[in-house]
Amino acid sequence: MIADPRNRLEILANKFDRLFGLEARGIQQVPESARKGKPTARDYVWMWSIWFSANCTAVQFTAGILGPVSYRLGLVDSMLLCAFGTIFGSICSAYISTFGALSGNRTVVLARFAMGYWPAKLAALFNIVINVGYGLIDCVISGQILSAVSGGSLSPIVGIIVTALITWAVSTFGIKLFYPYQGYAWIPQVAILFILIGRASPKFDASTPSQGTGTTVVGDRLSYFFLTASVPLGWASQSADFYVYFPKSSNRYIIFLMTFLGLLLGKCLVEFLGIGLATGLANNPTWAVAFDISLGALLVEAFSPLGTFGHVCCVILALGICANIIPSTYSTGLSFQLLDPRAERIPRLFWCTFTVIIYAVCAIAGYKHLLAIFNNFLTGWKWDQWDNKEYLPVGIAAFVAFCIGWVGVVLGMDQTYFVGPIAKLVGDHGADMGIPLGTAFTAVTFPVLRYMELKYFER
């Protein structure tokens, strides 16, 4: 519930909360009085299931396929890079998730304590852009699978709309529907994936090594490592959002472990299969022909020996993608509220609706170009001061370090539209080192700038 509703929209949201259980609360801090009791073992397992369900979906096939297809890596190289990249990216998101129960604040609000009141708005804006991008990709993949199941008689647009509607219903309703949905969504997905392993794994190519020599293959490996790391890192901007209703006394180590394992196991299970399918393209002409149509067509072809049951499996995979979009859509609604005090007065449920409309429309417009879209895409704080500009950092240090970090990203990026001068130095094809360079530039400059900010502004 919104404690002190200020307009008709907030009053309406509170009414929905009271009558139907629809979550009205947005970025406002959740006080201890409104949280659950001491977490049980089941609660901690529920935390794991949130992230396992979100990552154990067909959308992860795309990142897996890119290893052999775009970076010409072999099966073993791709799987090892995927595993270690996922570990690297998951550690950050898992750590940030521990602040949800500790502070009662959403992730974008936590950014205020590190970046300051105004620069945190930039973090919220980037979170919106990233989540809309992932929502677009997810809807496209779901639509492609459903279209392929129908033999092309069903337009991907229909699947996109169906996926968007399911996502809208759960993310808009909020935590009371979110927990049970994410808690069980992984079960049918795992069952279908093991069926796929049994049918498709004999056609995987484990013998062909990575293509290229010397620094060229090193550059490709670096690029794929950081690509696989970027997916779990993308959850860092929202990982604390779903724990704010747990008490401050919740065990942070267990929260970290459950989040980390959910991200790691869910993502790797699907991406390893995506890698395997990609290695099989060269020796299986029917797979290659299907993949030229879409990822959905490839999955349908892999299940084709099972006949009608194989089509049912594909439909379950397609609808299961909703579990990946729901958390990010929920969090995007919160990010919109952080952009401006006037935006905060519009309840989260309306922003979630707006978010779904944006990425559904974009998905309908760009569903024919999936791979191109994907490939180019603290203790001691006073947590109740989340809205006090005089307490929060001025933000100069974070803003300057943020800009310097982006300089590092540009210098090290290797994309179809631009290759940075540092990226060009690695091999014949370059290497995408935007993430490590951006992180390094920021890590070096922020502590110095923050020290100066504390010294002169004392906050």
Residue pairs with C-beta under 8 A, 6 or more apart in sequence:
1 14
1 17
1 18
1 24
1 25
2 10
2 13
2 14
2 24
2 25
2 26
2 28
2 347
3 28
5 11
5 13
5 14
6 345
7 345
9 345
9 346
9 347
9 350
10 24
10 345
10 347
12 347
13 22
13 24
13 347
13 348
13 349
14 24
16 22
16 24
16 349
17 23
17 24
20 173
21 173
21 176
21 177
22 172
22 173
22 174
22 176
22 349
23 173
23 174
23 175
23 176
23 348
23 349
24 174
24 347
24 348
24 349
25 174
25 348
26 333
26 334
26 337
26 344
26 347
26 348
27 105
27 106
27 108
27 109
27 334
27 337
27 338
27 344
27 348
29 103
29 104
29 105
29 109
29 383
29 384
29 386
30 104
30 105
30 244
30 245
31 104
32 104
32 247
32 248
34 245
35 104
35 244
35 245
35 246
35 247
35 248
36 43
36 245
36 246
36 247
37 247
38 247
38 249
39 246
39 247
39 250
39 251
43 246
44 251
44 254
44 255
44 258
45 258
46 179
46 183
47 242
47 243
47 255
47 258
47 259
47 262
48 258
48 259
48 261
48 262
49 182
49 183
49 184
49 186
49 262
50 179
50 182
50 183
50 242
50 262
50 327
51 235
51 258
51 259
51 261
51 262
51 263
51 266
52 186
52 261
52 262
52 265
52 266
53 181
53 182
53 183
53 184
53 185
53 186
53 189
53 262
53 266
53 323
54 182
54 235
54 262
54 266
54 323
54 324
54 326
54 327
55 232
55 262
55 263
55 266
55 267
55 270
55 324
56 186
56 189
56 190
56 193
56 265
56 266
56 267
56 269
56 270
56 320
56 323
57 138
57 189
57 266
57 270
57 317
57 320
57 321
57 323
57 324
58 141
58 142
58 145
58 270
58 295
58 299
58 317
58 318
58 320
58 321
59 134
59 137
59 138
59 141
59 321
59 324
60 231
60 266
60 267
60 270
60 271
60 274
61 141
61 270
61 271
61 273
61 274
61 277
61 295
61 299
62 137
62 141
62 274
62 295
62 370
62 371
62 374
63 82
63 227
63 228
63 231
63 271
63 274
63 374
64 78
64 82
64 270
64 271
64 272
64 273
64 274
64 275
64 276
64 277
64 278
65 274
65 275
65 277
65 278
65 295
65 371
66 224
66 227
66 278
66 371
66 374
66 375
67 73
67 77
67 78
67 81
67 82
67 224
67 228
67 275
67 278
68 74
68 75
68 78
68 275
68 278
68 279
68 281
69 278
69 281
69 371
70 371
70 375
71 78
71 220
71 221
71 223
71 224
72 210
72 211
72 212
72 220
73 81
73 210
73 211
73 217
73 220
73 221
73 224
74 206
74 208
74 209
74 210
74 279
75 204
75 205
75 206
75 208
75 275
75 276
75 279
76 206
77 209
77 210
77 221
78 224
78 275
78 278
78 279
79 272
79 275
81 221
81 224
81 225
81 228
82 224
82 228
82 268
82 271
82 272
82 275
83 268
84 225
85 224
85 225
85 226
85 227
85 228
85 229
86 228
86 229
86 231
86 232
86 263
86 264
86 267
86 268
86 271
87 264
88 225
88 229
89 228
89 229
89 230
89 231
89 232
89 233
89 263
90 232
90 259
90 260
90 263
90 264
90 267
91 260
92 232
92 233
92 236
93 232
93 233
93 235
93 236
93 239
93 259
93 263
94 239
94 256
94 257
94 259
94 260
94 263
95 256
96 107
96 110
96 236
96 239
96 240
97 239
97 240
97 242
97 243
97 255
97 256
97 259
98 240
98 243
98 252
98 255
98 256
98 259
99 105
99 107
99 110
99 240
100 106
100 107
100 239
100 240
100 241
100 242
100 243
100 244
100 246
100 255
101 243
101 244
101 246
101 247
101 248
101 250
101 252
101 255
102 248
102 250
102 252
102 379
102 383
103 110
103 240
103 244
103 381
103 383
104 244
104 248
104 383
105 240
105 244
105 383
105 386
106 240
106 241
106 244
106 331
106 334
107 236
107 237
107 238
107 239
107 240
107 241
107 331
107 334
108 120
108 123
108 124
108 127
108 237
108 238
108 331
108 334
108 335
108 338
109 120
109 338
109 386
110 240
111 119
111 120
111 123
111 124
112 120
112 386
112 392
113 378
113 381
113 386
113 392
113 393
114 378
114 393
114 398
115 122
115 123
115 393
115 395
115 398
115 399
115 402
116 392
116 393
116 394
116 395
116 396
116 397
116 398
116 399
117 389
117 392
117 393
117 395
118 395
118 399
119 395
119 398
119 399
119 402
120 338
120 395
121 338
121 339
121 340
122 399
122 402
123 237
124 335
124 336
124 338
124 339
125 335
125 339
126 237
127 237
127 238
127 331
127 332
127 335
128 332
128 335
128 336
128 355
130 234
130 237
131 238
131 328
131 329
131 331
131 332
131 335
131 355
132 332
132 355
132 358
132 359
132 362
133 359
133 373
133 377
134 234
134 324
134 325
134 328
134 377
135 167
135 325
135 328
135 329
135 332
135 355
135 356
135 358
135 359
135 360
135 363
136 359
136 362
136 363
136 366
136 373
137 363
137 370
137 373
137 374
137 377
138 163
138 321
138 322
138 324
138 325
139 159
139 160
139 163
139 164
139 321
139 325
139 359
139 360
139 363
139 367
140 156
140 160
140 363
140 366
140 367
140 370
140 373
141 295
141 296
141 318
141 321
141 370
142 159
142 160
142 162
142 163
142 318
142 319
142 321
142 322
143 155
143 156
143 157
143 158
143 159
143 160
143 163
143 296
143 318
143 363
143 367
144 156
144 159
144 294
144 295
144 296
144 297
144 367
144 370
145 159
145 295
145 296
145 299
145 300
145 314
145 315
145 317
145 318
146 154
146 156
146 158
146 159
146 162
146 296
146 314
146 315
146 318
147 154
147 155
147 156
147 158
147 159
147 294
147 296
148 290
148 293
148 294
148 296
148 297
148 299
148 300
148 314
149 296
149 300
149 311
149 314
149 315
149 318
156 294
156 296
156 367
157 364
157 367
159 318
160 360
160 363
160 364
160 367
161 360
161 364
162 319
163 318
163 319
163 321
163 322
163 325
164 356
164 359
164 360
164 363
166 319
166 322
167 322
167 325
167 326
167 329
167 356
168 329
168 352
168 353
168 356
169 177
170 177
170 178
170 181
170 322
170 326
171 178
171 325
171 326
171 327
171 329
171 330
171 333
171 352
171 356
172 349
172 352
172 353
174 330
174 348
174 349
175 242
175 245
178 242
178 326
178 327
178 330
181 323
181 326
182 323
182 326
182 327
185 320
185 322
185 323
186 266
186 323
188 316
188 320
189 316
189 317
189 320
189 323
190 269
192 313
192 316
192 317
192 320
193 269
193 270
193 273
195 303
195 306
195 313
196 273
196 299
196 302
196 303
196 313
197 273
199 302
199 303
199 305
199 306
199 310
200 273
200 276
200 277
200 280
200 302
201 276
203 280
203 283
203 284
203 287
204 276
204 277
204 279
204 280
205 279
205 280
205 282
205 283
206 279
208 279
208 282
210 217
210 220
210 221
211 217
212 220
212 427
212 428
212 429
214 427
215 426
215 427
215 428
216 426
216 427
216 428
216 429
217 427
218 426
218 427
218 431
219 414
219 426
219 427
219 429
219 430
219 431
220 427
220 429
220 431
222 426
222 431
222 432
222 433
223 414
223 431
223 432
223 433
226 432
226 433
226 434
226 435
226 436
227 432
228 271
229 435
230 435
231 267
232 263
232 264
232 267
233 435
235 263
235 327
237 331
237 335
238 327
238 328
238 330
238 331
238 334
239 259
241 327
241 330
241 331
241 334
242 327
242 330
243 250
243 255
246 255
277 287
277 298
277 299
277 302
280 287
281 287
281 288
281 291
282 288
286 301
287 298
287 301
287 302
289 301
290 297
290 298
290 300
290 301
291 297
291 298
294 370
295 370
295 371
296 314
296 318
299 314
299 317
300 310
300 311
300 314
303 310
303 311
303 313
303 314
304 310
306 313
329 352
329 355
329 356
330 348
330 352
332 351
332 352
332 355
333 348
333 349
333 350
333 351
333 352
333 355
334 348
334 351
336 343
336 346
336 351
336 354
336 355
337 343
337 344
337 346
337 348
337 351
338 344
343 351
366 373
372 416
375 415
375 416
376 415
376 416
376 417
382 391
385 391
385 392
390 459
391 459
392 459
393 450
393 453
393 457
393 459
394 453
394 457
394 459
396 449
396 453
397 446
397 449
397 450
397 452
397 453
398 446
398 449
398 450
400 445
400 449
401 441
401 442
401 445
401 446
401 449
401 450
402 442
404 441
404 442
404 445
405 438
405 439
405 441
405 442
405 445
406 438
407 441
408 434
408 437
408 438
408 439
408 440
408 441
408 442
409 434
409 435
409 437
409 438
410 418
410 420
410 434
411 420
411 421
411 422
411 423
411 434
411 437
412 420
412 422
412 423
412 432
412 433
412 434
412 435
412 436
412 437
412 438
413 419
413 420
413 423
413 432
413 433
413 434
414 420
414 423
414 429
414 430
414 431
414 432
414 433
414 434
415 432
419 430
420 434
422 433
422 437
423 430
423 431
423 432
423 433
423 434
424 430
426 433
